[in-house]
Amino acid sequence: LPPGTLRGLAHRLQQYPAVTLATAAQRRAARRLLDEARRSAGAWRDPRRAVAAGFSAQRPRRRPGDRSIGFLHAEHRRLSADRTFLDPSRPEVLIYVNAPGRPLVLVGVMFSVPRGVRGATPGGPVTRWHSHLVCARGDRRGLKPRPDGSCPPGARLRRGSEMMHLWFTGDLRSAFAIHAPEPELCTAGLLPAAHCATGATLVTM
């Protein structure tokens, strides 16, 4: 999709927003959203406090010998179901780096809206919304399609709800990346140094 597109499928949107296409007022709005989200999320830097607040920040069980590093999306089901959208003090999801033998490290948040709702774009082309193709039954939440792209019986492939990531990097461009901006997260010291040296890509958990 061309630069400046405000919403679309995650694999079609460009990874980084075209910050230069935003007006000065839009850039200020995006910066304000990022700064307020970063400040609010500081209360949940400790995953134990996040769990106490209602986020599902428990580490998934690892298979024996699994030493992979991933991005843990800790959702707050009640906030995901309410009608408050893009409130920097109430993110629907906290994003942690989950590395074996290390504490969880908070690296960002995610905002979401119900299916059929179009998210607000106060930062213009900086504050983009992405979605994924999911397998869904009726109005239920969708699940990731099978490896071959098909859906199980009774479910059909459809576009999921819109979401927006905010990453706690040092610049506006990478902070609003669609997928984890690993080079900038490495620069910010938020990913393990050994991983940053390899250049490997992490996975969502």
N, C-alpha and C positions, 0 to 999 in steps of 0.2 A: 504494500500500500504506500502511496506517496507521503512525503514528509508533511506534517500538519494534520494528518488524519486523527480524529478525536477518539474513535472507537473501532474495534474490529477483532477478528480472531488473533490470538496471541502469535501464532506462527506466521501471520501475514503482516502484522505491524512491524515497523522498524524497531530494533532493540532500544535505541536512544531517541528521546524526543528532539524535535528541531527547536531548540530554545531560541534561536535567532528569529524565528517566525512569531514569537510571542511579543505582545506589547510590553512596555515597561510596567504597566499596571498588572498584567497577567503574570509577569515574572515575580513581581512583589507578592502577589497572591499565592503563587506556588511556593515561594520561599517561606511565607508565613505558615502555610499548611505544613511544610516539612519541619520547620522549627518547632511548631506547637506539638506536632506528633512525636518528635524526638524527645521533647521535654516531658510530655505525658507518659510516654512509654518507659521513661526512666524508672517509674514506680514498679515496673515488672521486669527489671533487669535480672532480678533473682527469680528463677522459675518457680520457686516455692511460693512466692508472693503472687505470681501469676495464677497458679493453681488455686490459691485461696480466694482469688478474685473471680474465679469461674472459667479461666482458660484451661484448655486441655493440653497442658505443657509436659505431660509425662513422656519420657523417652519410649519409643517403640522397642519391643524386645528384639534383640539381635540374634541372628543365627550363629552357631559356633564358628569362630574364625572370621566373622564379618568385621573388617576394620575400615569400612567405608565411612566417608564423611557426607553429611547431607544437610538439607535445609528443613528443619522441623516447623511445620505450620500449626501453631497452637490456636485453635478456634475457640471463640466464646459463643456458644449456641444461642444464648439469650440475646446478645447484642446482634447476632446475625439475623435474628427473627424480628427485631423491633423495627420501627419506621424512622429511625434516626440514621441519616446517611452522611458520609464524609465528615464526621465529627472527629477532629484530631485527638480529642480526649477519650473517644470510645471506638478504637479500632476493633474490627470484627476478628482479626487474626494478628498474633504476634509471630514473628519469624526469627528462629534461632538457628545458629550453626550447631549441629550435633556431631561432635567428633569423639571417637572412643577414647575413654580415659581422661576426658577433659570436661569441664563444666560447660553447660549450654551458654552460648554467647548470643545476646540479642543483636540482630543486624538490621531489623526493619519491621514494618507493619504492613497489613493489607486491609483495604476497605472493600466492601462488597455491597451490592444492592440485589433485591429479589429479581428473579427472572421476569423480564418484561419492563423493568424500570431502567431508565437511562440515567446514568450517573452524571452529576454536575461537573462542569469543567471550569472552575474559577481561574485556573492558570492557562486557559486556552490550550494550545498544542503541547504544553508541558504536562498537563494533567489529563493523560489519556486513560481510557478504560479498555481492558482486553477481556476476551472470553475464550472458552474452549468448547470443542465439540464433545458432548457427553451422551451416554446412554441413559434415557430416563423413561420411567413409567408414569404417565399422567403428569401430575404436578409435583411428584416427588423429586428430591434432589438427584442430580445425575451422577453417574459413575464413569470412570475412564473406560473407553472402548477396549475391546480385546486387542491383542497385538496385531491381528489382521485388519483392525478397524471396524469389525462387526460388533453387534450388540447381542446380548443373550435374549432368548425368547421372551416376548412380552414387553420389551423395551425398544425404543427407537432412537436413532441418532438425531440430536438436535443441538442447537446452540445453548450453552449454559448461561448463567447470570454474569453480569459484568463485574469486574474487579480491578483494583488499582494497587500496585505495590509502591511503597516508599522505602527506599534503602538508606541507611544511615552512613552515607559516604560524605566526601568533602565538597562535592559540587552538585549543582542543580541538575545538570544533564544526567549524570549516572544515578542520582537519587530517584529519578522517575523512570528508570529503565524497566522494560517489560519483564525480562528475566534477570536473575541475579547478576549484577555487574561485577564479576569476580575480580578483574584487575583493580578496580577502584576499591572494592572491599579489602583486597590485599594491601593496597596502599594505606588504607585507614587502619590497618592492623587488626581487622575483625575476623580474618581467616587464619588458620594455622600456617606458620611460616613454611613448614615442610611441604604443605600442599601448594602454597603459592610458588614454591621453587620448581614444582613439577609441571605446572601449567595444565593439570587435569581439570575436568569439569565436574562439579558436584551435582547431586541429584536432590529432588524434592522428596521429603519424607512426611 
